[in-house]
Amino acid sequence: MKEVNIKIRFDDENGKIGFAIERTSEMFDDITETLRLIGALTILVDREKNRIEKTKAYKVNYDKNDDDKFDIWR
């Protein structure tokens, strides 16, 4: 098993973001490993976006609609 540690720092005062990727020099020099890292990060981004969409769906407030013939929102 290979492990990569990624640290992300948020500087709220200056509006900056910093990244640090800790990996072995063999992984750093191997293009295939770099592509695998990019793929894994892409999957992570997609998963987090999906999580946001799911939680957003639960937090929607629906207004009462008097024209609605169904009383499901009242």
Summary of the structure (lengths in Angstrom):
residues: 74
radius of gyration: 21.5
end to end distance: 53.8
largest distance: 65.6
contacts: 116
relative contact order: 0.10
helix: 45%
strand: 19%
